Every structure is written in structure tokens, then in C-alpha cells.
Amino acid sequence: MIRNALFVDDDREMLQALKEGLEKYRETFNVVLAEDGFDAVNKLKKNSISLVVTDLKMPNMDGFSLLAHIMETYPEIPVVIITGYSTSEMKRLAQEGGAVGYISKPFLIEDLAKHIMKTLRKESDGGTLHGVSSGMFLQLMEMEERTCTIRLVDKASKKGGVLFFREGALLDARVGSIQGIEAAYIIFSWEEVTLSIQNECPQKDNKINSDLQPIILEAMRLKDEADDNEDETIEGDEETIEQITLDENHASPIERIKSRLDIEIGERCGLEDIYQDNSMNGLVETLSALGSAFSFGAMRLGYIDRGAATDTILLPGNPSTIIAVDPKCPRDKIIQVLSDTI
């Protein structure tokens, strides 16, 4: 996986010289240029950056301000300071501000390149994997209680993201300028990724406050919902007619379930609604895959305690059957009746 290194300097000739001098290292990292701190902030939002090399003396937003912004917003990105006005006080302030390196001008391109490659190697000191499922792999991070920073690139969209784990807990996530649980939903919807693991986590605060499993399930639901909306937009009225026909064809199973619950349990079953929904198919498939992966067998039925006004029972199918029930319902009895019915 080729990384992006961002170089920030208000001296355009200096930037061009760096770009040309580092061309020979293009198989290891790409050079991204920014002409001041504000330009660098925009480049950080739009690109997946692995390293920043910045000058200190710049108009508008100097190197110290940029360093503080990166430490606050992108704590996993290492920063190397370069300056033509080197003093021991500047070096001390840069290091205390979080910079991993400090280089005085003039310098040799080869020395800078070695420093960059040494720093980038730490980004994947825990290994690099290609073509893996983000959801399945990241659950292993939780199970193994890993402390690490994981950088991912989605094969389909080419978007990059970052996840922060401390002792197996997901603390934060980021995709571009999107952070927190919304970014985690995006990352967990990626089906095939390349990822690199760094065996440390600079993130301190827990901005997610959730186990992985609910996040993965919600990510799959949102992805399926988005896919269905896209299909509806493309197919228009034809899709609507097809859905109506599909619902009619599955009316009998729904009625059979209602009847069985009424006979076996009666009004105490707490049935609120029962319907079929294609948008849940991906979630059911994911749960089935997890069951197979852990030798539990294929999924036959799932009960989701949502902590809301209603809970949800999932029955696999095409489309999936969704049963909304009162949380106070006799859950075990309902599950037994449904297991005998399907």
C-alpha cells in the first residue's frame, strides 16, 4: 500500500524541488503538496495522509499552528518539522508539540527520504493485509484486546479511514472529515479493504462508547438500505410493481406466523407488527456468516433487544421477515413457536 506524504511550505521552489527529488521513492510514498497551513488543512480533509513534513515559518497559519491542529484532529499522523531558522528553543517546542522529527535547512533529499521511510514503517509495524473483510477482521481486534491504530483503504471507493483501538475497545474512527460512530458505520460497510496495523494508539478519549457488534450490524443495515434506495431510483415504477408482487407472494407465510402465535400464545405474545423487508437481507447474511465462522451453524432466527418501544425478531428469507414485538413479551416461548414454524 503506497502512502501519501504531505509537504507544506510557502516556498514554491522548495516544494517543487522536494517533489522532483523524491520522485525516485514513488513506489513507497506519494508526494502531496500544500503551500501553507490552511492549504494543508484542506488537503488533510480530502486525502488519506500518512505523514506531514512542514516548514515552521509560513504566513496565515504557521507550522506550530498546523502541528497543534494535526495533534488534535489527526493524532495518528506523524509530523516532521523542517526549518531554516533552527534554534534549540524551536526544536524543544516542536518536540513538545508532538513532532516526531526536526530537520534544519539545508538538508539532503536522501536524508529526508530515509527519515520519512523510517517513520512510515512504524505505520504498519503490526502487519499489512490485503483484500480482507473489515468487519470480520476488526472483531478479532476486540477479541484479542489489541491496542493499535488501523488504517484502511476501501477497494471499491478508494476511500481511506482510520480506527483506534485500546485494549480491544474501539475509541474513535475517521473517514475524511467525518469522525466518531458515523465514520465507523462507513468503514464497517466496506466489503474488501487493505489495512495496516500500527501497534500503538495515540487516541485517548473514547468517542464511540459501543461494542463492535452493534456498530457492524447497523453499518450493514445502513448499507443495505442505501443499496435498496439506489435500486429504487434506477428501476423506478417497475421496482415498485415488483415489490408489490413480492409482498403478495409472501402474504401466506406472514399469516401463518400470525396464526401460530395467536394459537400458541394468544394476546400475550405482544406482536406489534410483521412485514418483509429486503433491506435487512445483508444483515441476516452477515449474522449467518458469523455463525458459520464460529461453528454455530447457519442463522435460523435472530432476536434483537433494541432497548426501545419494540424489539425485533429476524427470520432469514428473500426478503427477510421482520417481527416487531413488545419487549415484555414471552421471548423464549415466541422463539420456540417460530422455530417450529419455519
C-alpha positions in Angstrom: 0.0 0.0 0.0 1.6 3.3 -1.1 1.2 6.1 1.4 0.7 9.8 0.9 3.2 12.2 2.5 2.1 15.8 2.7 4.8 18.5 2.3 3.9 22.0 3.5 6.0 25.1 2.7 5.2 28.6 1.4 8.3 28.4 -0.8 7.0 27.0 -4.1 10.5 26.4 -5.4 11.3 24.4 -2.3 8.1 22.3 -2.8 8.9 21.7 -6.5 12.5 20.6 -5.6 11.1 18.2 -3.0 8.7 16.7 -5.4 11.3 16.2 -8.1 13.9 14.9 -5.6 11.6 12.4 -4.0 10.2 11.1 -7.4 12.5 8.0 -7.1 10.7 7.0 -4.0 7.3 6.9 -5.6 6.9 3.2 -5.1 7.0 3.8 -1.4 5.1 7.0 -1.0 3.3 9.7 -3.0 4.1 13.4 -2.6 1.2 15.7 -1.9 2.0 19.5 -1.8 0.5 22.4 0.2 1.6 26.0 0.1 0.6 27.0 3.7 -1.1 25.7 6.8 -4.7 26.4 5.6 -4.0 24.6 2.3 -2.6 21.7 4.3 -5.8 21.5 6.4 -7.8 21.2 3.3 -5.5 18.5 1.9 -5.8 16.5 5.1 -9.6 16.6 4.8 -9.5 15.3 1.1 -6.7 12.8 1.2 -5.6 9.9 3.2 -2.3 11.2 4.6 0.3 9.1 6.5 2.9 11.7 7.2 3.3 15.5 7.2 6.5 17.4 6.6 6.1 21.1 7.3 8.1 24.3 7.5 7.6 26.4 10.6 7.8 30.0 9.2 4.7 30.4 7.0 2.1 33.2 6.6 -1.6 32.8 7.5 -1.1 29.6 9.5 2.5 28.7 10.7 3.9 25.2 11.3 3.3 25.3 15.0 -0.4 26.0 14.5 -0.6 23.3 11.9 1.2 20.9 14.3 -1.4 21.6 17.0 -4.3 21.1 14.6 -2.9 17.7 13.5 -2.3 16.5 17.1 -5.9 17.5 17.9 -7.7 16.2 14.8 -5.3 13.6 13.3 -3.3 12.3 16.3 -2.1 9.2 14.4 -0.3 11.3 11.7 3.3 11.9 12.5 4.7 15.3 11.8 8.3 16.2 10.8 9.4 19.8 11.1 11.8 21.5 8.7 13.0 25.0 9.1 15.7 27.4 8.0 15.6 29.2 11.4 16.6 26.5 13.7 17.2 27.2 17.4 17.3 24.8 20.4 14.1 26.5 21.7 12.3 25.9 18.4 13.3 22.3 18.4 12.2 21.8 22.0 8.8 23.4 21.3 8.3 21.3 18.2 9.1 18.1 20.1 6.8 19.1 23.0 4.1 19.9 20.5 4.2 16.3 19.2 6.6 16.4 16.2 8.4 13.1 15.6 11.3 14.7 13.8 13.1 18.1 13.3 15.3 18.8 10.3 17.3 22.0 9.7 17.7 23.5 6.2 19.7 22.9 4.2 19.4 19.1 4.1 20.0 16.3 1.7 16.9 14.8 -0.1 18.2 11.3 0.6 18.4 12.0 4.4 14.9 13.3 4.4 13.7 10.3 2.4 15.3 7.9 4.9 13.7 9.7 7.8 10.3 9.5 6.0 10.5 5.8 5.2 11.7 5.0 8.8 8.6 6.9 10.1 6.2 5.3 7.6 7.4 1.8 8.6 6.0 2.3 12.1 2.6 2.8 10.5 2.4 -1.0 9.7 4.7 -2.5 12.3 1.8 -4.8 13.2 1.4 -6.0 9.7 -0.4 -5.2 6.4 -3.3 -7.3 5.0 -4.9 -7.0 1.5 -8.4 -8.0 0.4 -9.9 -8.7 3.8 -13.4 -8.0 5.2 -13.2 -5.1 7.7 -16.0 -6.3 10.0 -14.8 -9.8 10.5 -11.1 -8.8 11.0 -11.8 -6.0 13.4 -13.9 -8.2 15.6 -10.6 -10.1 16.2 -9.1 -6.9 17.4 -11.8 -6.7 20.0 -11.5 -10.4 21.0 -7.7 -10.2 21.3 -8.0 -6.9 23.3 -5.5 -5.2 20.9 -4.2 -1.7 21.4 -3.4 -0.4 17.9 -4.2 2.1 15.1 -5.6 0.6 12.0 -5.6 2.4 8.6 -7.9 1.1 5.9 -8.4 1.7 2.2 -11.7 0.5 0.6 -11.0 -1.4 -2.6 -14.3 -0.2 -4.3 -14.3 3.5 -3.4 -10.6 4.0 -2.8 -11.5 6.0 0.4 -9.3 5.8 3.4 -10.2 5.5 7.1 -8.6 5.1 10.5 -9.7 3.2 13.6 -8.3 3.5 17.1 -8.4 0.5 19.5 -7.3 0.4 23.1 -7.4 -3.0 24.8 -10.0 -4.2 22.3 -12.3 -1.2 22.7 -12.9 1.0 19.6 -12.3 4.6 20.8 -12.7 6.6 17.6 -12.9 6.4 13.8 -12.4 8.8 11.0 -13.1 8.9 7.2 -12.0 12.3 5.8 -13.6 15.0 8.0 -16.2 12.5 9.4 -15.4 11.3 12.9 -16.9 9.1 15.6 -19.5 6.4 15.1 -20.7 7.8 11.8 -17.2 7.2 10.4 -17.3 3.7 11.9 -20.5 2.9 10.1 -18.8 3.9 6.8 -15.7 1.8 7.4 -17.7 -1.3 8.5 -19.8 -1.1 5.3 -16.6 -1.7 3.2 -16.6 -5.2 2.0 -13.0 -5.6 0.9 -10.1 -3.5 2.3 -6.4 -3.2 2.5 -5.3 -2.4 6.1 -2.2 -1.7 8.0 -1.8 -2.1 11.8 0.3 0.2 14.0 1.0 -1.3 17.4 0.1 1.9 19.4 -2.9 4.1 19.8 -2.5 7.9 20.2 -6.2 8.4 20.8 -7.0 8.9 24.5 -10.8 9.6 24.7 -13.5 7.1 23.9 -15.7 8.9 21.4 -17.6 5.7 20.3 -18.8 4.1 23.6 -20.1 1.0 22.0 -19.2 -2.6 21.4 -18.2 -3.5 17.8 -21.1 -5.9 17.1 -23.9 -3.3 17.2 -21.9 -1.0 15.1 -21.2 -3.6 12.4 -24.9 -4.6 12.4 -26.1 -1.0 12.0 -23.4 -0.4 9.3 -24.8 -3.4 7.3 -28.4 -2.2 7.7 -27.5 1.3 6.5 -25.6 -0.2 3.6 -28.5 -2.4 2.6 -30.9 0.5 2.9 -28.7 2.7 0.7 -28.4 -0.1 -1.9 -32.2 -0.6 -1.9 -32.7 3.2 -2.3 -30.3 3.2 -5.2 -32.1 0.3 -6.9 -35.4 2.0 -6.5 -34.0 5.2 -8.1 -32.7 3.2 -11.1 -35.7 0.9 -11.6 -38.4 3.4 -10.7 -42.0 2.3 -11.1 -41.0 -1.1 -12.3 -39.3 -1.9 -9.0 -42.4 -0.7 -7.1 -44.7 -3.1 -9.1 -42.2 -5.9 -8.5 -42.2 -5.2 -4.7 -46.0 -5.3 -4.5 -46.0 -8.6 -6.3 -43.3 -9.9 -3.9 -45.3 -8.9 -0.9 -48.4 -10.6 -2.2 -46.5 -13.8 -2.9 -45.3 -13.8 0.8 -48.6 -13.0 2.4 -49.4 -16.6 3.3 -46.2 -17.1 5.4 -46.9 -14.0 7.4 -50.5 -15.0 8.0 -49.2 -18.5 9.1 -46.9 -16.9 11.6 -49.6 -14.6 13.0 -52.0 -17.6 13.3 -49.4 -19.8 15.0 -48.5 -17.1 17.6 -52.2 -16.5 18.2 -52.9 -20.2 18.8 -49.8 -21.0 20.9 -49.5 -17.8 22.9 -52.5 -15.6 22.3 -52.6 -11.9 23.1 -49.7 -12.2 25.5 -47.3 -12.7 22.5 -47.0 -8.8 22.3 -47.0 -8.8 18.5 -46.8 -5.2 17.2 -46.2 -5.7 13.5 -44.9 -8.2 11.0 -43.6 -7.5 7.5 -40.9 -8.4 5.0 -38.0 -6.1 4.1 -35.2 -6.6 1.6 -33.1 -4.0 3.3 -32.4 -6.5 6.2 -31.1 -9.3 3.9 -27.5 -8.2 4.2 -27.7 -8.1 8.0 -29.1 -11.6 8.0 -26.4 -12.8 5.7 -23.7 -11.2 8.0 -25.2 -12.9 11.1 -25.3 -16.2 9.2 -21.7 -15.8 8.1 -20.6 -15.1 11.7 -22.5 -18.2 12.9 -20.7 -20.3 10.3 -17.3 -18.7 11.1 -17.6 -19.6 14.8 -19.2 -23.0 14.1 -22.6 -22.0 15.4 -24.3 -23.1 12.2 -26.4 -21.1 9.8 -28.8 -18.5 11.3 -32.4 -19.6 11.6 -33.8 -16.8 13.8 -32.5 -13.7 15.5 -33.8 -11.7 18.4 -32.6 -8.1 18.7 -33.1 -6.3 22.0 -33.2 -2.6 20.9 -33.8 -1.1 24.2 -36.7 0.8 22.6 -40.5 0.6 22.4 -40.3 -2.6 20.4 -37.8 -5.4 19.9 -37.1 -7.2 16.6 -37.2 -10.8 15.5 -35.4 -11.6 12.2 -36.3 -14.6 10.1 -34.0 -15.4 7.2 -35.5 -15.3 3.7 -35.7 -13.4 0.5 -36.9 -11.0 1.6 -36.3 -11.3 5.3 -39.3 -11.4 7.7 -39.3 -8.7 10.4 -41.4 -9.2 13.5 -41.8 -6.3 15.9 -42.7 -7.4 19.5 -43.2 -5.8 22.9 -40.0 -6.1 24.9 -42.1 -7.6 27.7 -43.3 -10.5 25.5 -42.5 -14.1 26.4 -39.4 -14.2 24.3 -38.4 -17.8 24.8 -41.9 -19.0 24.0 -42.1 -16.9 20.8 -38.7 -18.2 19.7 -39.8 -21.8 20.3 -43.0 -21.3 18.3 -41.2 -19.6 15.4 -38.5 -22.3 15.4 -41.2 -24.9 15.0 -42.9 -22.9 12.3 -40.0 -22.1 9.9 
